[in-house]
Amino acid sequence: MPDLYIGSPFGGGTGRGVCMTTDFIIGFAKMAVETTLLLAMPMLGLGMIVGLVVSIFQSVTQIQEMTLTFVPKILAVMLGLLIFGPWMLNRLMSFTQGIFTNFPDYIR
């Protein structure tokens, strides 16, 4: 698997140390936020789409049952976890592995 973080604050494991500059910290935080958003997007997107479909169904049929919206959203998010779970885990493991691999470079 290719390294997703070459040319990033992780430095690609050069072994020459990393200066803790503001650019490094900002890049590191940016990558953490990007990873968090990428991991959350599939579940949030599925929940939003299913919620919109259920809301349209409720307004067309004039069924105003509050619990009707929760069950389809929960099922959609669980289905999304089954589908996107391996990709999410792989992405998270790659991010964490990049941090731990280059940790000695960070503390120099």
C-alpha positions in Angstrom: 0.0 0.0 0.0 1.4 3.4 -0.9 2.2 5.9 1.8 -0.7 8.4 1.9 1.3 11.0 3.8 4.5 11.4 1.8 5.4 15.1 1.5 3.4 15.9 4.6 4.2 16.7 8.2 5.0 13.1 8.7 8.1 13.6 6.6 8.1 10.2 5.0 10.4 8.7 7.6 13.6 10.4 6.5 15.3 9.9 9.9 16.8 13.4 9.9 14.4 15.0 12.4 11.6 17.4 12.0 11.6 21.0 13.3 8.6 21.8 15.3 7.7 24.9 13.4 4.2 26.5 13.2 4.0 25.2 9.6 4.6 21.7 10.8 2.0 21.9 13.6 -0.6 23.5 11.3 0.0 20.8 8.6 -0.3 18.1 11.3 -3.5 19.5 12.6 -4.9 19.9 9.0 -4.2 16.3 8.3 -5.9 15.2 11.5 -9.0 17.3 10.7 -9.0 16.0 7.1 -8.8 12.4 8.3 -11.6 13.0 10.8 -13.8 14.5 8.1 -13.1 11.7 5.6 -14.0 9.1 8.3 -17.2 10.8 9.2 -18.5 11.7 5.8 -19.9 8.4 4.7 -22.0 8.0 7.8 -23.1 11.6 7.9 -24.0 11.5 4.2 -26.0 8.4 4.4 -27.9 9.7 7.5 -28.6 12.9 5.7 -29.9 11.3 2.5 -32.1 8.8 4.4 -33.4 11.6 6.6 -34.3 13.7 3.6 -36.1 10.8 1.9 -38.0 9.9 5.1 -38.9 13.6 5.5 -40.2 13.8 2.0 -42.2 10.6 2.5 -43.7 12.0 5.7 -44.8 15.3 4.1 -46.3 13.5 1.1 -48.2 11.0 3.2 -48.8 13.4 6.1 -47.6 10.9 8.6 -46.0 12.9 11.4 -44.6 10.1 13.5 -41.4 11.2 15.2 -39.9 7.8 15.7 -40.3 7.0 11.9 -37.1 9.0 11.1 -34.8 7.3 13.6 -35.0 3.6 12.5 -34.2 4.1 8.8 -31.3 6.4 9.7 -29.9 3.9 12.2 -30.2 1.1 9.7 -28.5 3.2 7.0 -25.6 4.2 9.2 -25.1 0.5 10.2 -25.2 -0.5 6.6 -22.7 2.2 5.8 -20.4 1.0 8.6 -20.5 -2.5 7.0 -19.7 -1.1 3.6 -17.2 1.6 4.4 -15.8 0.1 7.6 -12.8 -1.6 6.1 -11.8 1.6 4.2 -12.3 3.7 7.3 -10.2 1.3 9.4 -7.4 1.2 6.7 -7.4 5.0 6.5 -7.2 5.4 10.3 -4.5 2.7 10.7 -2.4 4.4 8.0 -2.7 7.8 9.7 -1.8 6.3 13.1 1.0 4.2 11.6 2.5 7.4 10.1 2.4 9.1 13.4 4.0 6.3 15.3 6.6 5.5 12.6 7.9 9.0 12.6 7.5 9.7 16.3 11.3 9.5 17.0 11.8 12.2 14.3 9.3 14.4 16.1 11.0 14.3 19.5 14.5 15.2 18.3 
